[in-house]
Amino acid sequence: MTGREVETNLRQAFFIPSQREGTAPGESEAITDSYVTKDASDIVEIFHPDRIPGLPYSLAEATVHAGNRTIPHVHTRSTEIYYFLSGRGTLALGKECHVVSPGAAALIPPGTHHWVEAEETLRFLCVCCPPYDHAQTLLDEN
């Protein structure tokens, strides 16, 4: 797809309401059903090119529950951006570990070994460019 085609495909705006029609306040439904990624985090896809052709990235909300840790892994092609919304825990980037809490952010280039561990349940936004797919996620053997 050429840059011009992507530009053309993305001229339509997309909006996803926080509540589906017919639900009462506080009874918001997920945008889509959640699924578990190859690294064992719970994901709700917000935007992905599977649903919006031409989108060059994906955006998801990830959850790692208290006491859990994602499997150490690396992405072969995607750069990831994490933005932490709630909770407290640790993000490992290579051999460095960082305390994360709401407002923390990380830029994770392709090939960077990383994992997230939740002291308190962590919720964070995850942007992947190119978009997330299981095939380019390699779990660490060690």
C-alpha positions in Angstrom: 0.0 0.0 0.0 1.4 3.4 -0.9 1.5 6.3 1.4 -1.2 8.0 -0.7 -3.5 5.0 -0.2 -2.9 5.0 3.5 -3.7 8.8 3.6 -6.9 8.1 1.6 -8.0 5.2 3.8 -7.5 7.2 7.0 -9.6 10.3 6.0 -12.6 8.9 7.9 -12.6 9.6 11.6 -13.4 6.9 14.1 -14.9 7.2 17.5 -15.6 4.5 20.1 -17.9 5.6 22.9 -17.0 4.6 26.5 -20.4 3.0 26.9 -22.4 0.9 24.5 -25.9 2.1 23.8 -28.4 0.7 26.3 -25.9 0.2 29.2 -26.3 2.1 32.4 -23.5 4.4 33.8 -20.8 2.2 35.4 -21.8 -0.8 33.2 -19.5 0.0 30.3 -18.7 -2.8 28.0 -15.3 -3.5 26.5 -14.6 -2.3 23.0 -13.9 -5.9 22.0 -13.4 -9.1 23.9 -10.1 -9.2 25.6 -7.5 -11.8 24.7 -4.2 -13.0 26.1 -1.1 -12.1 24.1 1.8 -14.5 23.5 3.6 -12.8 26.5 0.6 -13.5 28.8 -0.8 -10.0 29.2 -4.6 -9.3 28.9 -5.3 -7.1 25.9 -8.3 -5.1 24.6 -7.6 -3.9 21.1 -8.8 -0.3 20.7 -7.5 0.4 17.1 -5.9 -2.2 14.8 -5.6 -2.4 11.0 -7.6 -5.6 11.1 -10.6 -3.3 11.6 -9.3 -0.1 10.1 -7.5 -0.9 6.9 -4.4 1.3 6.3 -3.8 2.1 9.9 0.0 1.8 10.4 -0.1 1.1 14.1 -2.2 -0.6 16.8 -3.4 0.8 20.1 -4.5 -1.5 23.0 -5.1 -1.4 26.7 -3.0 -4.0 28.5 -3.6 -5.4 32.0 -1.1 -7.3 34.1 -2.8 -8.5 37.3 -1.3 -8.0 40.8 1.3 -10.7 41.5 1.7 -11.6 37.8 4.5 -11.0 35.3 4.6 -11.1 31.5 6.9 -13.6 29.9 10.2 -11.9 29.0 10.1 -11.3 25.2 11.2 -9.3 22.3 9.4 -7.9 19.2 11.3 -8.4 16.0 9.7 -5.4 14.0 7.5 -3.3 16.3 8.4 -0.3 18.3 6.2 -0.2 21.4 5.1 2.8 23.5 3.7 2.0 27.0 1.8 4.6 28.9 0.8 3.5 32.5 -2.7 4.4 33.6 -3.0 2.7 37.0 -1.3 0.4 39.4 2.3 -0.1 40.4 5.1 -2.5 39.3 8.3 -3.0 37.4 9.2 -2.7 33.7 12.4 -4.4 32.6 14.1 -3.0 29.5 17.1 -5.1 28.7 19.1 -5.4 32.0 17.5 -2.3 33.6 14.5 -2.4 35.8 12.2 0.7 36.3 9.4 1.3 38.8 6.2 2.2 37.0 3.1 3.9 38.2 0.5 6.2 36.6 2.0 8.6 34.2 5.2 6.6 33.5 5.9 6.0 29.9 8.4 3.9 27.9 9.6 3.7 24.3 10.7 0.1 23.5 12.5 -0.3 20.2 12.4 -3.5 18.2 14.8 -6.1 19.6 14.6 -4.9 23.2 14.0 -7.7 25.7 11.4 -6.6 28.1 8.7 -7.7 30.7 6.3 -6.1 33.1 5.6 -7.3 36.7 2.6 -6.0 38.6 2.8 -5.3 42.4 -0.7 -3.8 42.0 -2.7 -4.5 38.9 -1.2 -2.5 36.1 -3.3 -1.0 33.3 -1.4 0.7 30.4 -1.9 1.8 26.9 0.3 0.1 24.3 1.0 1.5 20.9 2.8 -0.8 18.4 4.2 0.3 15.1 4.0 -1.7 12.9 0.8 -3.2 14.5 1.0 -6.0 17.1 0.9 -9.5 15.9 1.8 -12.8 17.7 4.2 -13.9 15.0 6.8 -11.2 15.6 6.8 -11.8 19.4 9.7 -14.0 20.5 9.6 -15.4 24.0 13.0 -15.5 25.8 14.2 -19.0 26.4 16.1 -18.1 29.6 
